[in-house]
Amino acid sequence: MRIDVRGRNVEVTDELRDAVSKRFSRTSRQVSELATLDVELSEERNPAIRDSQIVEATVHVKGKTLRAREASPEMLHSIHEAAEDIRRQVKRHREKRRNRWRARRAKAQLRGRAA
């Protein structure tokens, strides 16, 4: 999976890039090599907003676009929460695809026996 990290009002350091790749590595093992992950790190500059560190993650997989947005006072915590949301969505997507495949296969077997 190709990972693209960019920042808005935040300098993307090597530490942040490593944190993103580490947290999303579990997800990258579950999706195709052709999938892309776009992560945008941003910071709200309004002091009244407590959860100012925002992470938006978008995964483009075959036939689906999965998105997660998390905000917290710390950037690393936001990255962790967004990674968990994406992991959960990818797992659900994989199960749906797997169940469709099994249903089609079972239907084809039933047609073969009835004919």
DRENKOLKOL-343777 format. One line per field, with one value per atom (N, C-alpha, C, O, CB): x, y, z; chain; residue number from 1; atom name. Coordinates in nm, 4 decimals, always signed. Glycine has a CB too. Example, Ala and Ser with C-alpha at 12.3 -4.5 7.8 and 13.67 -1.06 7.14 Angstrom:
BEGIN
xx <- (+1.3190/+1.2300/+1.3200/+1.4236/+1.1308/+1.2850/+1.3670/+1.2900/+1.3409/+1.4084)
yy <- (-0.5690/-0.4500/-0.3300/-0.3319/-0.4473/-0.2250/-0.1060/+0.0030/+0.1138/-0.0598)
zz <- (+0.7800/+0.7800/+0.7800/+0.8465/+0.9046/+0.7080/+0.7140/+0.7870/+0.8039/+0.5725)
c <- (A/A/A/A/A/A/A/A/A/A)
k <- (1/1/1/1/1/2/2/2/2/2)
a <- (N/CA/C/O/CB/N/CA/C/O/CB)
end
This chain:
BEGIN
xx <- (+0.0846/+0.0000/+0.0893/+0.1873/-0.0963/+0.0536/+0.1286/+0.0714/-0.0498/+0.1232/+0.1565/+0.1136/+0.1638/+0.2831/+0.1654/+0.0709/+0.1040/+0.0655/-0.0517/+0.0305/+0.1644/+0.1412/+0.1667/+0.2716/+0.2318/+0.0701/+0.0898/+0.0355/-0.0492/+0.0203/+0.0835/+0.0446/-0.0182/+0.0164/+0.1639/-0.1106/-0.1731/-0.1603/-0.2179/-0.3255/-0.0870/-0.0519/+0.0386/+0.0559/-0.1784/+0.0961/+0.1836/+0.3013/+0.2834/+0.1066/+0.4202/+0.5366/+0.5415/+0.5410/+0.6690/+0.5460/+0.5487/+0.6935/+0.7740/+0.4869/+0.7246/+0.8599/+0.8760/+0.7785/+0.8923/+0.9985/+1.0246/+0.9572/+0.9115/+1.1760/+0.9513/+0.8863/+0.7370/+0.6837/+0.9033/+0.6711/+0.5294/+0.5108/+0.4183/+0.4681/+0.5996/+0.5899/+0.6084/+0.5363/+0.6955/+0.7041/+0.7264/+0.6064/+0.5693/+0.8518/+0.5461/+0.4289/+0.3129/+0.2420/+0.3873/+0.2934/+0.1854/+0.2117/+0.1222/+0.1711/+0.3321/+0.3622/+0.3546/+0.3113/+0.5012/+0.3959/+0.3891/+0.2441/+0.2081/+0.4641/+0.1608/+0.0214/-0.0609/-0.1513/-0.0420/-0.0311/-0.1102/-0.0488/-0.1016/-0.1249/+0.0616/+0.1243/+0.0335/+0.0315/+0.2579/-0.0413/-0.1342/-0.2422/-0.2816/-0.1988/-0.2887/-0.3897/-0.3308/-0.3971/-0.4483/-0.2068/-0.1460/-0.1281/-0.1234/-0.0118/-0.1181/-0.1064/-0.2397/-0.2421/-0.0542/-0.3502/-0.4824/-0.5412/-0.6444/-0.5760/-0.4782/-0.5302/-0.4308/-0.3184/-0.5591/-0.4735/-0.3920/-0.2711/-0.2690/-0.4759/-0.1718/-0.0542/-0.0925/-0.0232/+0.0538/-0.2030/-0.2464/-0.3254/-0.3526/-0.3289/-0.3630/-0.4393/-0.3530/-0.2309/-0.4920/-0.4188/-0.3469/-0.4061/-0.5267/-0.3524/-0.3210/-0.3611/-0.3137/-0.1942/-0.3033/-0.4071/-0.3751/-0.4031/-0.5154/-0.4575/-0.3006/-0.3145/-0.2834/-0.1777/-0.2209/-0.3772/-0.3564/-0.3534/-0.4490/-0.4673/-0.2428/-0.2253/-0.2479/-0.1886/-0.0833/-0.3333/-0.3590/-0.3749/-0.3950/-0.4839/-0.3653/-0.3772/-0.4691/-0.4519/-0.2378/-0.5672/-0.6534/-0.5785/-0.5268/-0.7918/-0.5727/-0.4963/-0.5810/-0.5307/-0.4330/-0.7083/-0.7970/-0.7721/-0.7898/-0.9469/-0.7319/-0.7025/-0.8255/-0.8113/-0.6366/-0.9452/-1.0673/-1.0984/-1.1768/-1.1846/-1.0375/-1.0615/-0.9601/-0.8399/-1.0521/-1.0104/-0.9212/-0.8589/-0.7388/-0.9970/-0.9405/-0.8902/-0.8399/-0.9078/-1.0019/-0.7217/-0.6721/-0.5895/-0.5677/-0.5904/-0.5431/-0.4609/-0.5527/-0.6147/-0.3524/-0.5614/-0.6572/-0.5852/-0.4886/-0.7518/-0.6337/-0.5828/-0.6999/-0.8019/-0.5103/-0.6854/-0.7848/-0.7168/-0.6181/-0.8466/-0.7707/-0.7124/-0.8144/-0.9323/-0.6672/-0.7677/-0.8521/-0.7811/-0.6671/-0.8839/-0.8486/-0.7940/-0.8766/-0.9991/-0.7937/-0.8085/-0.8746/-0.8442/-0.7318/-0.8268/-0.9435/-0.9297/-1.0213/-1.1000/-0.9634/-1.0114/-1.0892/-1.2391/-1.2951/-1.0551/-1.3015/-1.4450/-1.4940/-1.6151/-1.5062/-1.4056/-1.4499/-1.3490/-1.2292/-1.4700/-1.3994/-1.3156/-1.3529/-1.4682/-1.3322/-1.2563/-1.2789/-1.2149/-1.1013/-1.2220/-1.2886/-1.2397/-1.2523/-1.3426/-1.3158/-1.1585/-1.1636/-1.1092/-1.0136/-1.0828/-1.1718/-1.1266/-1.1267/-1.2282/-1.2180/-1.0129/-1.0001/-0.9319/-0.8429/-0.9213/-0.9756/-0.9163/-0.8911/-0.9737/-1.0081/-0.7774/-0.7429/-0.6372/-0.5876/-0.6905/-0.6030/-0.4999/-0.3592/-0.2729/-0.4981/-0.3348/-0.2021/-0.2098/-0.3024/-0.1431/-0.1119/-0.1113/-0.0959/-0.1629/+0.0008/-0.0088/+0.0133/-0.1127/-0.1402/+0.1295/-0.1886/-0.3139/-0.4161/-0.4896/-0.3706/-0.4214/-0.5113/-0.4746/-0.5626/-0.5076/-0.3446/-0.2988/-0.3423/-0.3918/-0.1452/-0.3241/-0.3619/-0.5118/-0.5517/-0.3227/-0.5938/-0.7391/-0.7847/-0.8725/-0.8102/-0.7267/-0.7626/-0.7219/-0.7948/-0.6961/-0.6066/-0.5612/-0.6563/-0.6853/-0.4186/-0.7043/-0.7994/-0.9318/-0.9905/-0.8246/-0.9789/-1.1021/-1.0860/-1.1735/-1.1423/-0.9754/-0.9512/-0.9356/-0.9855/-0.8258/-0.8669/-0.8504/-0.9860/-1.0099/-0.7633/-1.0741/-1.2076/-1.2867/-1.3545/-1.2839/-1.2785/-1.3495/-1.2953/-1.3719/-1.3407/-1.1621/-1.1012/-1.1432/-1.1737/-0.9465/-1.1451/-1.1864/-1.3301/-1.3605/-1.1722/-1.4175/-1.5581/-1.5719/-1.6496/-1.6423/-1.4970/-1.5001/-1.4519/-1.5115/-1.4135/-1.3447/-1.2921/-1.3929/-1.4109/-1.1600/-1.4587/-1.5593/-1.6760/-1.7256/-1.6096/-1.7203/-1.8292/-1.7902/-1.8674/-1.8682/-1.6693/-1.6235/-1.6110/-1.6467/-1.4881/-1.5604/-1.5445/-1.6802/-1.6956/-1.4678/-1.7775/-1.9108/-1.9794/-2.0501/-1.9962/-1.9605/-2.0185/-1.9598/-2.0315/-1.9938/-1.8288/-1.7626/-1.8158/-1.8437/-1.6095/-1.8299/-1.8817/-2.0245/-2.0602/-1.8739/-2.1070/-2.2463/-2.2559/-2.3367/-2.3234/-2.1751/-2.1767/-2.1306/-2.1861/-2.0872/-2.0285/-1.9773/-2.0816/-2.1007/-1.8486/-2.1493/-2.2533/-2.3697/-2.4262/-2.3030/-2.4056/-2.5150/-2.4793/-2.5639/-2.5478/-2.3553/-2.3109/-2.3113/-2.3440/-2.1699/-2.2758/-2.2774/-2.4193/-2.4435/-2.2105/-2.5132/-2.6524/-2.7084/-2.7843/-2.7353/-2.6736/-2.7191/-2.6639/-2.7331/-2.6780/-2.5399/-2.4773/-2.5434/-2.5577/-2.3303/-2.5840/-2.6484/-2.7913/-2.8376/-2.6472/-2.8621/-3.0019/-3.0121/-3.1121/-3.0719/-2.9125/-2.9191/-2.8893/-2.8909/-2.8255)
yy <- (-0.1167/+0.0000/+0.1233/+0.1313/-0.0004/+0.2179/+0.3428/+0.4416/+0.4628/+0.4014/+0.5016/+0.5949/+0.7345/+0.7553/+0.5508/+0.8297/+0.9689/+1.0517/+1.0564/+1.0205/+1.1173/+1.1979/+1.3437/+1.3785/+1.1518/+1.4286/+1.5715/+1.6488/+1.5985/+1.6175/+1.7688/+1.8493/+1.9807/+2.0390/+1.8754/+2.0253/+2.1559/+2.2295/+2.1865/+2.1430/+2.3373/+2.4112/+2.3293/+2.3643/+2.4524/+2.2210/+2.1335/+2.0937/+2.0607/+2.0067/+2.0968/+2.0455/+1.8946/+1.8467/+2.1133/+1.8201/+1.6741/+1.6300/+1.6329/+1.6095/+1.5895/+1.5473/+1.3979/+1.3273/+1.5803/+1.3515/+1.2085/+1.1278/+1.0159/+1.1808/+1.1841/+1.1153/+1.0921/+0.9846/+1.1973/+1.1932/+1.1778/+1.0784/+0.9973/+1.3131/+1.0847/+0.9878/+0.8444/+0.7535/+1.0193/+0.8250/+0.6924/+0.6463/+0.5291/+0.6928/+0.7367/+0.7018/+0.6604/+0.5643/+0.8201/+0.7322/+0.6981/+0.5618/+0.4775/+0.8072/+0.5401/+0.4117/+0.2959/+0.1867/+0.4158/+0.3177/+0.2124/+0.1783/+0.0607/+0.2549/+0.2799/+0.2564/+0.1964/+0.1166/+0.3853/+0.2333/+0.1834/+0.0586/+0.0086/+0.2921/+0.0069/-0.1122/-0.2337/-0.3180/-0.1407/-0.2436/-0.3549/-0.3529/-0.4576/-0.3489/-0.2347/-0.2204/-0.2521/-0.3127/-0.0790/-0.2116/-0.2326/-0.3802/-0.4179/-0.1624/-0.4639/-0.6073/-0.6696/-0.7793/-0.6769/-0.5999/-0.6553/-0.6078/-0.6592/-0.6203/-0.5115/-0.4602/-0.4887/-0.5324/-0.3085/-0.4635/-0.4884/-0.3956/-0.2895/-0.4719/-0.4373/-0.3528/-0.2270/-0.1256/-0.4308/-0.2327/-0.1197/-0.0165/+0.0917/-0.1688/-0.0468/+0.0470/+0.1666/+0.1558/-0.0221/+0.2814/+0.4019/+0.4565/+0.4483/+0.5086/+0.5110/+0.5724/+0.7168/+0.7432/+0.4946/+0.8103/+0.9520/+0.9961/+0.9834/+1.0366/+1.0482/+1.0956/+1.2442/+1.2879/+1.0170/+1.3213/+1.4651/+1.5011/+1.4765/+1.5452/+1.5593/+1.6031/+1.7535/+1.8269/+1.5651/+1.7998/+1.9435/+1.9867/+1.9056/+1.9809/+2.1169/+2.1740/+2.2951/+2.3837/+2.2130/+2.2969/+2.4138/+2.5174/+2.4858/+2.3772/+2.6380/+2.7411/+2.8218/+2.9133/+2.8337/+2.7887/+2.8582/+2.8049/+2.6852/+2.8402/+2.8885/+2.8388/+2.7891/+2.7189/+2.9468/+2.8235/+2.7775/+2.6324/+2.5686/+2.8649/+2.5792/+2.4407/+2.3526/+2.3606/+2.4230/+2.2682/+2.1848/+2.0729/+2.0478/+2.1258/+2.0050/+1.8960/+1.9558/+1.9497/+1.7882/+2.0126/+2.0893/+2.0078/+2.0522/+2.2032/+1.8897/+1.8059/+1.7100/+1.6225/+1.7266/+1.7259/+1.6523/+1.5642/+1.6062/+1.7483/+1.4414/+1.3482/+1.3025/+1.2573/+1.2260/+1.3142/+1.2647/+1.1610/+1.1901/+1.3808/+1.0393/+0.9301/+0.8816/+0.8651/+0.8131/+0.8590/+0.8093/+0.6924/+0.7052/+0.9215/+0.5787/+0.4603/+0.4330/+0.4223/+0.3366/+0.4219/+0.3878/+0.2408/+0.2065/+0.4811/+0.1550/+0.0133/-0.0172/+0.0677/-0.0771/-0.1354/-0.1740/-0.1608/-0.2332/-0.3180/-0.0676/-0.0515/+0.0268/+0.0366/-0.1817/+0.0830/+0.1495/+0.2560/+0.2432/+0.0470/+0.3605/+0.4618/+0.4680/+0.4942/+0.6011/+0.4440/+0.4428/+0.5664/+0.6007/+0.3136/+0.6338/+0.7584/+0.7550/+0.6924/+0.8783/+0.8249/+0.8415/+0.9789/+1.0267/+0.7296/+1.0417/+1.1735/+1.1699/+1.1383/+1.2901/+1.2025/+1.2024/+1.3301/+1.3819/+1.0789/+1.3804/+1.5002/+1.4759/+1.4160/+1.6240/+1.5222/+1.5110/+1.6177/+1.6845/+1.3662/+1.6334/+1.7325/+1.6943/+1.7812/+1.7536/+1.5651/+1.5196/+1.4544/+1.3786/+1.4203/+1.4846/+1.4333/+1.2814/+1.2151/+1.4987/+1.2253/+1.0801/+1.0047/+0.8969/+1.0426/+1.0600/+0.9962/+1.0012/+0.9048/+1.0638/+1.1113/+1.1228/+1.0222/+0.9612/+1.2648/+1.0044/+0.9071/+0.7670/+0.6907/+0.9133/+0.7331/+0.6013/+0.5765/+0.4699/+0.5874/+0.6724/+0.6560/+0.6447/+0.5641/+0.7732/+0.7239/+0.7158/+0.5809/+0.5236/+0.8299/+0.5301/+0.3993/+0.2892/+0.1969/+0.3701/+0.2983/+0.1978/+0.2040/+0.1003/+0.2184/+0.3247/+0.3383/+0.2774/+0.2045/+0.4860/+0.3072/+0.2532/+0.1019/+0.0318/+0.3172/+0.0503/-0.0946/-0.1630/-0.2659/-0.1280/-0.1063/-0.1629/-0.1603/-0.2576/-0.0857/-0.0511/-0.0398/-0.1368/-0.1972/+0.1024/-0.1517/-0.2451/-0.3879/-0.4658/-0.2328/-0.4222/-0.5558/-0.5833/-0.6902/-0.5722/-0.4869/-0.5036/-0.5165/-0.5986/-0.3851/-0.4358/-0.4410/-0.5769/-0.6341/-0.3285/-0.6277/-0.7583/-0.8691/-0.9583/-0.7886/-0.8643/-0.9655/-0.9603/-1.0649/-0.9460/-0.8425/-0.8299/-0.8906/-0.9649/-0.6828/-0.8579/-0.9123/-1.0640/-1.1341/-0.8499/-1.1142/-1.2578/-1.3275/-1.4336/-1.2872/-1.2704/-1.3297/-1.3278/-1.4226/-1.2566/-1.2231/-1.2188/-1.3301/-1.3972/-1.0812/-1.3487/-1.4525/-1.5901/-1.6722/-1.4465/-1.6160/-1.7451/-1.7670/-1.8780/-1.7542/-1.6632/-1.6755/-1.7063/-1.7896/-1.5467/-1.6404/-1.6662/-1.8085/-1.8761/-1.5647/-1.8522/-1.9878/-2.0927/-2.1909/-2.0097/-2.0714/-2.1650/-2.1650/-2.2705/-2.1293/-2.0497/-2.0400/-2.1137/-2.1817/-1.8926/-2.1006/-2.1691/-2.3207/-2.3951/-2.1210/-2.3668/-2.5103/-2.5637/-2.6736/-2.5395/-2.4889/-2.5302/-2.5367/-2.6284/-2.4351/-2.4437/-2.4456/-2.5663/-2.6285/-2.3171/-2.5976/-2.7131/-2.8435/-2.9319/-2.7190/-2.8587/-2.9809/-2.9928/-3.1032/-2.9861/-2.8801/-2.8847/-2.9161/-2.9733/-2.7516/-2.8807/-2.8998/-3.0392/-3.0708/-2.8085)
zz <- (+0.0000/+0.0000/+0.0000/+0.0741/+0.1215/-0.0838/-0.0930/+0.0081/+0.0121/-0.2376/+0.0889/+0.1927/+0.1582/+0.1362/+0.3324/+0.1538/+0.1251/+0.2476/+0.2852/-0.0046/+0.3102/+0.4297/+0.3958/+0.3416/+0.5476/+0.4279/+0.4054/+0.5253/+0.5991/+0.2736/+0.5439/+0.6587/+0.6170/+0.5142/+0.7469/+0.6990/+0.6800/+0.8137/+0.9137/+0.6334/+0.8158/+0.9371/+1.0295/+1.1463/+1.0117/+0.9779/+1.0562/+0.9682/+0.8509/+1.1086/+1.0242/+0.9527/+0.9723/+1.0857/+1.0023/+0.8638/+0.8706/+0.8901/+0.7970/+0.7414/+1.0118/+1.0455/+1.0193/+0.9933/+1.1927/+1.0264/+1.0092/+1.1198/+1.0964/+1.0081/+1.2391/+1.3511/+1.3218/+1.3493/+1.4817/+1.2662/+1.2325/+1.1187/+1.1212/+1.1945/+1.0180/+0.9076/+0.9587/+0.9174/+0.7986/+1.0477/+1.1053/+1.1872/+1.1821/+1.1924/+1.2620/+1.3425/+1.2527/+1.2828/+1.4322/+1.1433/+1.0501/+0.9858/+0.9809/+0.9410/+0.9372/+0.8719/+0.9703/+0.9335/+0.8075/+1.0947/+1.1954/+1.2289/+1.2347/+1.3222/+1.2508/+1.2890/+1.1765/+1.2016/+1.3340/+1.0538/+0.9413/+0.8780/+0.7786/+0.8361/+0.9330/+0.8749/+0.8862/+0.7965/+0.9432/+0.9949/+1.0134/+0.9049/+0.8533/+1.1537/+0.8715/+0.7673/+0.6308/+0.5467/+0.7680/+0.6089/+0.4772/+0.4449/+0.3278/+0.4699/+0.5472/+0.5230/+0.4809/+0.4250/+0.6476/+0.5076/+0.4797/+0.3479/+0.3046/+0.5908/+0.2837/+0.1574/+0.0454/+0.0697/+0.1672/-0.0747/-0.1932/-0.1989/-0.1365/-0.3190/-0.2741/-0.2979/-0.3749/-0.3666/-0.3749/-0.4502/-0.5320/-0.4540/-0.5060/-0.6465/-0.3308/-0.2486/-0.2120/-0.2005/-0.1214/-0.1937/-0.1543/-0.0249/-0.0017/-0.2662/+0.0568/+0.1825/+0.1816/+0.1685/+0.3051/+0.1954/+0.2038/+0.3466/+0.3954/+0.0999/+0.4132/+0.5505/+0.5527/+0.5070/+0.6479/+0.6066/+0.6196/+0.7674/+0.8409/+0.5452/+0.8090/+0.9468/+0.9500/+0.8711/+1.0022/+1.0408/+1.0484/+1.1925/+1.2829/+0.9678/+1.2108/+1.3443/+1.3374/+1.2537/+1.4016/+1.4273/+1.4397/+1.5226/+1.6297/+1.5051/+1.4747/+1.5440/+1.6415/+1.7068/+1.4437/+1.6516/+1.7445/+1.8855/+1.9081/+1.7036/+1.9808/+2.1154/+2.1906/+2.2907/+2.1952/+2.1452/+2.2116/+2.1792/+2.2495/+2.1719/+2.0730/+2.0336/+2.1050/+2.0796/+1.8784/+2.1949/+2.2760/+2.1938/+2.2037/+2.3944/+2.1121/+2.0273/+1.8958/+1.7933/+2.0007/+1.9008/+1.7871/+1.6883/+1.5756/+1.8364/+1.7279/+1.6396/+1.5636/+1.6241/+1.7213/+1.4320/+1.3506/+1.2501/+1.1865/+1.2787/+1.2367/+1.1365/+1.0508/+1.1030/+1.2031/+0.9199/+0.8260/+0.7382/+0.6707/+0.7403/+0.7397/+0.6617/+0.5595/+0.5908/+0.7541/+0.4370/+0.3289/+0.2629/+0.2183/+0.2252/+0.2567/+0.1912/+0.0667/+0.0730/+0.2869/-0.0462/-0.1717/-0.2005/-0.2371/-0.2900/-0.1843/-0.2160/-0.3333/-0.3751/-0.0924/-0.3848/-0.5016/-0.4733/-0.3909/-0.5435/-0.5428/-0.5319/-0.4121/-0.3922/-0.5297/-0.3313/-0.2089/-0.1670/-0.1919/-0.0955/-0.1033/-0.0415/+0.1052/+0.1394/-0.1107/+0.1915/+0.3357/+0.3964/+0.3637/+0.4006/+0.4857/+0.5446/+0.6956/+0.7511/+0.4883/+0.7617/+0.9070/+0.9414/+0.8804/+0.9804/+1.0403/+1.0873/+1.2388/+1.3009/+1.0329/+1.2979/+1.4436/+1.4885/+1.4211/+1.4924/+1.6045/+1.6629/+1.8110/+1.8800/+1.6421/+1.8591/+2.0004/+2.0321/+1.9414/+2.0352/+2.1602/+2.1943/+2.1478/+2.1361/+2.3430/+2.1209/+2.0788/+1.9407/+1.9118/+2.1820/+1.8565/+1.7193/+1.7150/+1.6358/+1.6396/+1.7988/+1.7971/+1.8382/+1.7856/+1.8903/+1.9309/+1.9712/+1.8582/+1.8370/+2.0969/+1.7863/+1.6713/+1.5635/+1.5029/+1.6141/+1.5390/+1.4396/+1.4803/+1.3974/+1.4231/+1.6066/+1.6568/+1.6398/+1.5929/+1.8042/+1.6768/+1.6670/+1.5216/+1.4906/+1.7349/+1.4329/+1.2909/+1.2329/+1.1519/+1.2116/+1.2735/+1.2257/+1.2714/+1.1953/+1.2755/+1.3936/+1.4439/+1.3678/+1.3370/+1.5946/+1.3375/+1.2600/+1.1209/+1.0740/+1.2488/+1.0560/+0.9217/+0.9271/+0.8391/+0.8591/+1.0290/+1.0426/+1.0543/+0.9910/+1.1651/+1.1348/+1.1530/+1.0215/+0.9885/+1.2624/+0.9474/+0.8209/+0.7166/+0.6414/+0.7689/+0.7122/+0.6166/+0.6495/+0.5592/+0.6180/+0.7760/+0.8171/+0.7742/+0.7213/+0.9689/+0.7972/+0.7586/+0.6069/+0.5583/+0.8096/+0.5325/+0.3862/+0.3351/+0.2438/+0.3269/+0.3940/+0.3525/+0.3800/+0.2971/+0.4247/+0.4952/+0.5286/+0.4313/+0.3895/+0.6721/+0.3951/+0.2987/+0.1644/+0.1038/+0.2810/+0.1185/-0.0105/-0.0034/-0.0981/-0.0510/+0.1082/+0.1263/+0.1282/+0.0677/+0.2557/+0.1958/+0.2020/+0.0664/+0.0324/+0.3039/-0.0110/-0.1457/-0.2314/-0.3056/-0.2119/-0.2205/-0.2994/-0.2605/-0.3478/-0.2800/-0.1317/-0.0853/-0.1307/-0.1701/+0.0664/-0.1260/-0.1676/-0.3173/-0.3584/-0.1347/-0.3973/-0.5420/-0.5727/-0.6593/-0.6159/-0.5003/-0.5217/-0.4835/-0.5552/-0.4407/-0.3700/-0.3263/-0.4243/-0.4529/-0.1852/-0.4752/-0.5717/-0.7004/-0.7585/-0.6019/-0.7450/-0.8665/-0.8460/-0.9384/-0.9073/-0.7277/-0.6994/-0.6994/-0.7493/-0.5652/-0.6450/-0.6440/-0.7855/-0.8171/-0.5587/-0.8692/-1.0078/-1.0823/-1.1628/-1.0789/-1.0542/-1.1192/-1.0802/-1.1646/-1.0851/-0.9559/-0.9094/-0.9602/-0.9890/-0.7582/-0.9717/-1.0146/-1.1635/-1.2067/-0.9838/-1.2422/-1.3875/-1.4278/-1.5467/-1.4571)
c <- (A/A/A/A/A/A/A/A/A/A/A/A/A/A/A/A/A/A/A/A/A/A/A/A/A/A/A/A/A/A/A/A/A/A/A/A/A/A/A/A/A/A/A/A/A/A/A/A/A/A/A/A/A/A/A/A/A/A/A/A/A/A/A/A/A/A/A/A/A/A/A/A/A/A/A/A/A/A/A/A/A/A/A/A/A/A/A/A/A/A/A/A/A/A/A/A/A/A/A/A/A/A/A/A/A/A/A/A/A/A/A/A/A/A/A/A/A/A/A/A/A/A/A/A/A/A/A/A/A/A/A/A/A/A/A/A/A/A/A/A/A/A/A/A/A/A/A/A/A/A/A/A/A/A/A/A/A/A/A/A/A/A/A/A/A/A/A/A/A/A/A/A/A/A/A/A/A/A/A/A/A/A/A/A/A/A/A/A/A/A/A/A/A/A/A/A/A/A/A/A/A/A/A/A/A/A/A/A/A/A/A/A/A/A/A/A/A/A/A/A/A/A/A/A/A/A/A/A/A/A/A/A/A/A/A/A/A/A/A/A/A/A/A/A/A/A/A/A/A/A/A/A/A/A/A/A/A/A/A/A/A/A/A/A/A/A/A/A/A/A/A/A/A/A/A/A/A/A/A/A/A/A/A/A/A/A/A/A/A/A/A/A/A/A/A/A/A/A/A/A/A/A/A/A/A/A/A/A/A/A/A/A/A/A/A/A/A/A/A/A/A/A/A/A/A/A/A/A/A/A/A/A/A/A/A/A/A/A/A/A/A/A/A/A/A/A/A/A/A/A/A/A/A/A/A/A/A/A/A/A/A/A/A/A/A/A/A/A/A/A/A/A/A/A/A/A/A/A/A/A/A/A/A/A/A/A/A/A/A/A/A/A/A/A/A/A/A/A/A/A/A/A/A/A/A/A/A/A/A/A/A/A/A/A/A/A/A/A/A/A/A/A/A/A/A/A/A/A/A/A/A/A/A/A/A/A/A/A/A/A/A/A/A/A/A/A/A/A/A/A/A/A/A/A/A/A/A/A/A/A/A/A/A/A/A/A/A/A/A/A/A/A/A/A/A/A/A/A/A/A/A/A/A/A/A/A/A/A/A/A/A/A/A/A/A/A/A/A/A/A/A/A/A/A/A/A/A/A/A/A/A/A/A/A/A/A/A/A/A/A/A/A/A/A/A/A/A/A/A/A/A/A/A/A/A/A/A/A/A/A/A/A/A/A/A/A/A/A/A/A/A/A/A/A/A/A/A/A/A/A/A/A/A/A/A/A/A/A/A/A/A/A/A/A/A)
k <- (1/1/1/1/1/2/2/2/2/2/3/3/3/3/3/4/4/4/4/4/5/5/5/5/5/6/6/6/6/6/7/7/7/7/7/8/8/8/8/8/9/9/9/9/9/10/10/10/10/10/11/11/11/11/11/12/12/12/12/12/13/13/13/13/13/14/14/14/14/14/15/15/15/15/15/16/16/16/16/16/17/17/17/17/17/18/18/18/18/18/19/19/19/19/19/20/20/20/20/20/21/21/21/21/21/22/22/22/22/22/23/23/23/23/23/24/24/24/24/24/25/25/25/25/25/26/26/26/26/26/27/27/27/27/27/28/28/28/28/28/29/29/29/29/29/30/30/30/30/30/31/31/31/31/31/32/32/32/32/32/33/33/33/33/33/34/34/34/34/34/35/35/35/35/35/36/36/36/36/36/37/37/37/37/37/38/38/38/38/38/39/39/39/39/39/40/40/40/40/40/41/41/41/41/41/42/42/42/42/42/43/43/43/43/43/44/44/44/44/44/45/45/45/45/45/46/46/46/46/46/47/47/47/47/47/48/48/48/48/48/49/49/49/49/49/50/50/50/50/50/51/51/51/51/51/52/52/52/52/52/53/53/53/53/53/54/54/54/54/54/55/55/55/55/55/56/56/56/56/56/57/57/57/57/57/58/58/58/58/58/59/59/59/59/59/60/60/60/60/60/61/61/61/61/61/62/62/62/62/62/63/63/63/63/63/64/64/64/64/64/65/65/65/65/65/66/66/66/66/66/67/67/67/67/67/68/68/68/68/68/69/69/69/69/69/70/70/70/70/70/71/71/71/71/71/72/72/72/72/72/73/73/73/73/73/74/74/74/74/74/75/75/75/75/75/76/76/76/76/76/77/77/77/77/77/78/78/78/78/78/79/79/79/79/79/80/80/80/80/80/81/81/81/81/81/82/82/82/82/82/83/83/83/83/83/84/84/84/84/84/85/85/85/85/85/86/86/86/86/86/87/87/87/87/87/88/88/88/88/88/89/89/89/89/89/90/90/90/90/90/91/91/91/91/91/92/92/92/92/92/93/93/93/93/93/94/94/94/94/94/95/95/95/95/95/96/96/96/96/96/97/97/97/97/97/98/98/98/98/98/99/99/99/99/99/100/100/100/100/100/101/101/101/101/101/102/102/102/102/102/103/103/103/103/103/104/104/104/104/104/105/105/105/105/105/106/106/106/106/106/107/107/107/107/107/108/108/108/108/108/109/109/109/109/109/110/110/110/110/110/111/111/111/111/111/112/112/112/112/112/113/113/113/113/113/114/114/114/114/114/115/115/115/115/115)
a <- (N/CA/C/O/CB/N/CA/C/O/CB/N/CA/C/O/CB/N/CA/C/O/CB/N/CA/C/O/CB/N/CA/C/O/CB/N/CA/C/O/CB/N/CA/C/O/CB/N/CA/C/O/CB/N/CA/C/O/CB/N/CA/C/O/CB/N/CA/C/O/CB/N/CA/C/O/CB/N/CA/C/O/CB/N/CA/C/O/CB/N/CA/C/O/CB/N/CA/C/O/CB/N/CA/C/O/CB/N/CA/C/O/CB/N/CA/C/O/CB/N/CA/C/O/CB/N/CA/C/O/CB/N/CA/C/O/CB/N/CA/C/O/CB/N/CA/C/O/CB/N/CA/C/O/CB/N/CA/C/O/CB/N/CA/C/O/CB/N/CA/C/O/CB/N/CA/C/O/CB/N/CA/C/O/CB/N/CA/C/O/CB/N/CA/C/O/CB/N/CA/C/O/CB/N/CA/C/O/CB/N/CA/C/O/CB/N/CA/C/O/CB/N/CA/C/O/CB/N/CA/C/O/CB/N/CA/C/O/CB/N/CA/C/O/CB/N/CA/C/O/CB/N/CA/C/O/CB/N/CA/C/O/CB/N/CA/C/O/CB/N/CA/C/O/CB/N/CA/C/O/CB/N/CA/C/O/CB/N/CA/C/O/CB/N/CA/C/O/CB/N/CA/C/O/CB/N/CA/C/O/CB/N/CA/C/O/CB/N/CA/C/O/CB/N/CA/C/O/CB/N/CA/C/O/CB/N/CA/C/O/CB/N/CA/C/O/CB/N/CA/C/O/CB/N/CA/C/O/CB/N/CA/C/O/CB/N/CA/C/O/CB/N/CA/C/O/CB/N/CA/C/O/CB/N/CA/C/O/CB/N/CA/C/O/CB/N/CA/C/O/CB/N/CA/C/O/CB/N/CA/C/O/CB/N/CA/C/O/CB/N/CA/C/O/CB/N/CA/C/O/CB/N/CA/C/O/CB/N/CA/C/O/CB/N/CA/C/O/CB/N/CA/C/O/CB/N/CA/C/O/CB/N/CA/C/O/CB/N/CA/C/O/CB/N/CA/C/O/CB/N/CA/C/O/CB/N/CA/C/O/CB/N/CA/C/O/CB/N/CA/C/O/CB/N/CA/C/O/CB/N/CA/C/O/CB/N/CA/C/O/CB/N/CA/C/O/CB/N/CA/C/O/CB/N/CA/C/O/CB/N/CA/C/O/CB/N/CA/C/O/CB/N/CA/C/O/CB/N/CA/C/O/CB/N/CA/C/O/CB/N/CA/C/O/CB/N/CA/C/O/CB/N/CA/C/O/CB/N/CA/C/O/CB/N/CA/C/O/CB/N/CA/C/O/CB/N/CA/C/O/CB/N/CA/C/O/CB/N/CA/C/O/CB/N/CA/C/O/CB/N/CA/C/O/CB/N/CA/C/O/CB/N/CA/C/O/CB/N/CA/C/O/CB/N/CA/C/O/CB/N/CA/C/O/CB/N/CA/C/O/CB/N/CA/C/O/CB/N/CA/C/O/CB/N/CA/C/O/CB)
end
